[in-house]
């Protein structure tokens, strides 16, 4: 077994980097789905606090996923990715859907945000599974 801190650190970082690419590529669609004008947002600087909090949250999720996969005996990147995908759909996507419905957000916001969290869980699961 590898060092848990290395697995958690790498999994969280990989998920955070994925999220950066995800929202950079879907940023205008996401902003429009939130009712924002993407042109009004393009010159605004991304605040550092949410980015730091997101990275910390990715590491917390990776730590929880590490413990879960370790206790279940999940080994290998594919098994880890499938477990992460399952948890992502079952826990993250469903809670994002319900929250967004009550907040009156569009389905596109749920697709973008929920899809992000599902893939994050799959990435973290794959990295952790590969290092268990």
C-alpha positions as CSV (number, residue, x, y, z in Angstrom):
1,X,0.0,0.0,0.0
2,X,1.2,3.5,-0.8
3,X,1.3,6.4,1.5
4,X,-2.3,7.6,2.0
5,X,-1.3,11.2,2.1
6,X,0.3,10.9,-1.3
7,X,-2.8,9.2,-2.7
8,X,-5.1,11.8,-1.2
9,X,-2.9,14.7,-2.3
10,X,-2.6,13.5,-5.9
11,X,-6.3,12.6,-6.1
12,X,-7.4,16.0,-4.8
13,X,-5.0,17.8,-7.1
14,X,-6.0,15.8,-10.2
15,X,-9.7,16.5,-9.4
16,X,-9.0,20.2,-8.9
17,X,-7.1,20.5,-12.2
18,X,-9.9,18.7,-14.0
19,X,-12.4,21.2,-12.5
20,X,-10.3,24.1,-13.7
21,X,-10.4,22.7,-17.2
22,X,-14.1,21.8,-17.0
23,X,-15.3,25.3,-16.0
24,X,-12.8,27.1,-18.3
25,X,-14.3,25.1,-21.2
26,X,-17.9,25.5,-20.1
27,X,-17.7,28.8,-18.3
28,X,-19.8,30.8,-20.8
29,X,-22.5,28.2,-21.0
30,X,-22.5,27.9,-17.2
31,X,-22.7,31.7,-16.7
32,X,-25.6,32.0,-19.2
33,X,-27.4,29.1,-17.4
34,X,-27.0,31.1,-14.1
35,X,-28.6,34.1,-15.8
36,X,-25.3,36.0,-16.1
37,X,-24.0,37.8,-19.1
38,X,-20.7,36.1,-20.0
39,X,-19.5,39.3,-21.6
40,X,-20.0,41.1,-18.3
41,X,-17.9,38.5,-16.5
42,X,-15.0,38.1,-18.9
43,X,-12.9,41.0,-17.5
44,X,-13.5,40.1,-13.9
45,X,-10.7,38.3,-12.0
46,X,-11.4,35.0,-10.4
47,X,-11.3,35.4,-6.6
48,X,-8.7,33.3,-5.0
49,X,-10.7,32.3,-1.9
50,X,-13.1,29.9,-3.8
51,X,-10.2,28.3,-5.6
52,X,-8.4,27.6,-2.4
53,X,-11.5,26.4,-0.7
54,X,-12.2,24.2,-3.7
55,X,-8.8,22.6,-3.5
56,X,-9.2,22.0,0.2
57,X,-12.6,20.5,-0.4
58,X,-11.2,18.2,-3.1
59,X,-8.6,16.9,-0.5
60,X,-11.3,16.3,2.1
61,X,-13.4,14.4,-0.5
62,X,-10.3,12.4,-1.5
63,X,-9.6,11.5,2.2
64,X,-13.2,10.3,2.6
65,X,-13.0,8.4,-0.7
66,X,-9.7,6.9,0.3
67,X,-11.1,5.6,3.6
68,X,-14.2,4.2,1.8
69,X,-12.3,2.4,-0.9
70,X,-9.7,1.1,1.5
71,X,-12.3,-0.3,3.8
72,X,-14.2,-1.9,0.9
73,X,-11.0,-3.4,-0.5
74,X,-11.3,-1.6,-3.8
75,X,-8.0,-1.9,-5.7
76,X,-7.0,-0.8,-9.2
77,X,-7.7,2.3,-11.1
78,X,-10.7,1.0,-13.0
79,X,-12.4,-0.4,-9.9
80,X,-11.7,2.9,-8.1
81,X,-13.1,4.9,-11.0
82,X,-16.3,2.9,-11.0
83,X,-16.7,3.2,-7.3
84,X,-16.1,6.9,-7.5
85,X,-18.5,7.2,-10.4
86,X,-21.1,5.3,-8.4
87,X,-20.7,7.5,-5.3
88,X,-20.6,10.6,-7.5
89,X,-24.0,9.8,-9.2
90,X,-25.6,8.4,-6.0
91,X,-24.5,11.2,-3.6
92,X,-23.2,14.2,-5.4
93,X,-25.4,14.4,-8.5
94,X,-28.6,13.7,-6.6
95,X,-27.8,16.3,-3.9
96,X,-26.9,18.8,-6.6
97,X,-30.1,18.1,-8.5
98,X,-32.3,18.6,-5.4
99,X,-30.5,21.7,-4.3
100,X,-30.7,23.3,-7.7
101,X,-34.4,22.4,-8.1
102,X,-35.2,24.1,-4.8
103,X,-33.1,27.1,-5.8
104,X,-34.9,27.4,-9.1
105,X,-31.7,26.9,-11.2
106,X,-31.9,25.6,-14.7
107,X,-31.3,22.0,-15.7
108,X,-28.1,23.1,-17.5
109,X,-26.6,24.3,-14.2
110,X,-27.3,20.9,-12.7
111,X,-25.8,19.1,-15.7
112,X,-22.6,21.2,-15.6
113,X,-22.2,21.3,-11.8
114,X,-23.4,17.7,-11.2
115,X,-21.4,16.4,-14.1
116,X,-18.3,18.1,-12.7
117,X,-18.7,16.4,-9.3
118,X,-19.4,13.0,-10.8
119,X,-16.3,13.1,-12.9
120,X,-14.3,14.5,-9.9
121,X,-15.4,11.5,-7.8
122,X,-14.4,9.1,-10.7
123,X,-11.0,10.8,-11.1
124,X,-10.3,10.7,-7.4
125,X,-11.4,7.0,-7.2
126,X,-9.2,6.1,-10.1
127,X,-6.1,7.8,-8.6
128,X,-6.8,6.3,-5.2
129,X,-7.6,2.9,-6.6
130,X,-4.4,2.9,-8.6
131,X,-2.4,3.7,-5.4
132,X,-4.0,1.4,-3.0
